[in-house]
Amino acid sequence: MLEVGIKAPDFTLSDQNGDTRRLSDYLGKKVVLYFYPKAMTSGCTKQACGFGELYPSFTEKGAVVIGVSRDPSASLKKFEEKYSLPFTLLSDPEKSVHILYDVWKEKKNYGKVSMGVVRTTYLIDEKGIIIRANDKVKAAEDPEKMLGEI
């Protein structure tokens, strides 16, 4: 996990519409940048829908929400449409940004070791500095917790 107090690394990825987005496009706003394993799965849906329900409160506080997964843009578009998600979803199939943000790690599941996404949320300030970092995310609680951090 990246450390609080450092400049968040800039990146360029495609969103759910296939448009190019850069983290630096959001300078001047707070950014909730969250990494999740896979669209349409139980925990990821709870987390995304929670952010969606609270999105007006995030925007009132001058913040945007950006979700990042390894899913292709077309899958993210279906996820957005099915759950009426009002925020940006980014596709990172090559894991480059996952690795950059230190969320692609060794995981243990029922004694089996494999590589995967560790659900992680970063709060980045208006100048691009990481001000909060959490890699012990509980999907259903994360949106409310992050709103309270802003």
FENPEVEN-V202993 format. One record per residue. RES is the residue in one small letter. OMEGA is omega in degrees with one decimal (* if undefined). D_FIRST is the distance of its C-alpha to the first C-alpha in Angstrom with 2 decimals. Layout:
res:omega:d_first
RES:OMEGA:D_FIRST
RES:OMEGA:D_FIRST
//
This chain:
res:omega:d_first
m:178.4:0.00
l:-175.7:3.77
e:172.5:6.46
v:177.4:9.29
g:179.0:12.39
i:175.4:11.58
k:178.0:13.22
a:179.7:11.48
p:177.6:12.36
d:178.7:15.53
f:176.2:16.37
t:178.7:19.44
l:174.9:19.82
s:177.7:22.77
d:-176.6:23.11
q:177.6:25.14
n:-178.1:28.31
g:178.5:27.54
d:-180.0:27.21
t:177.7:24.86
r:174.5:22.23
r:175.3:20.11
l:-178.2:17.47
s:175.2:19.82
d:-174.1:22.56
y:175.7:21.18
l:-176.4:21.41
g:176.4:23.55
k:170.2:21.94
k:-179.1:19.02
v:168.5:16.68
v:-177.9:14.99
l:-178.0:12.77
y:179.9:12.11
f:-178.1:11.43
y:-173.5:13.98
p:-172.5:15.63
k:176.4:19.23
a:175.7:21.71
m:174.6:24.73
t:-172.2:23.28
s:-177.1:23.80
g:-178.6:20.41
c:177.7:19.42
t:177.8:22.87
k:-178.7:22.70
q:-178.5:19.48
a:179.9:20.95
c:175.0:24.35
g:176.4:23.04
f:179.0:21.50
g:180.0:24.80
e:-177.5:26.97
l:-173.8:25.27
y:177.1:24.95
p:178.1:28.10
s:176.2:26.69
f:-177.5:23.52
t:175.8:25.88
e:180.0:28.15
k:177.1:25.37
g:-177.5:24.79
a:171.6:21.57
v:177.5:20.85
v:177.8:18.79
i:176.1:17.32
g:-179.5:16.36
v:175.0:15.03
s:178.5:16.05
r:-179.9:17.66
d:174.8:21.02
p:-178.1:23.74
s:-178.8:24.96
a:177.4:28.10
s:178.3:26.31
l:178.0:24.30
k:177.8:27.68
k:178.1:29.19
f:179.2:26.36
e:-176.3:26.86
e:-178.0:30.62
k:-175.4:30.82
y:179.1:28.88
s:-178.0:29.85
l:-174.9:26.31
p:-175.6:26.76
f:-175.7:23.44
t:172.4:21.92
l:-177.4:20.43
l:-178.6:19.05
s:179.6:19.60
d:-175.4:17.35
p:179.5:19.43
e:178.5:18.58
k:-175.3:14.78
s:-179.9:14.46
v:174.4:12.24
h:179.3:10.19
i:178.9:9.76
l:-178.3:9.44
y:174.2:6.46
d:177.7:4.94
v:175.8:6.38
w:-171.0:9.50
k:173.6:9.78
e:179.8:12.77
k:175.7:14.05
k:178.7:17.27
n:-177.6:19.82
y:177.2:23.22
g:179.3:22.86
k:-179.5:22.11
v:177.2:19.11
s:176.7:17.84
m:179.6:15.05
g:-179.5:13.79
v:171.4:11.57
v:-178.3:9.42
r:-173.1:10.57
t:177.6:8.06
t:175.9:9.64
y:170.4:9.32
l:-175.4:12.55
i:-177.9:13.74
d:-175.2:17.07
e:-179.9:20.23
k:178.4:19.61
g:180.0:16.28
i:176.7:14.22
i:-179.2:11.07
i:173.3:12.76
r:177.3:10.84
a:-178.2:7.47
n:176.1:8.05
d:175.1:7.03
k:-172.7:10.59
v:168.6:12.40
k:-169.4:16.13
a:-175.5:17.33
a:-176.3:20.65
e:-172.2:19.53
d:-178.0:16.58
p:-180.0:18.97
e:-180.0:21.06
k:-179.1:18.28
m:176.7:16.79
l:177.7:20.39
g:-179.7:20.95
e:-175.6:18.11
i:*:19.85
//
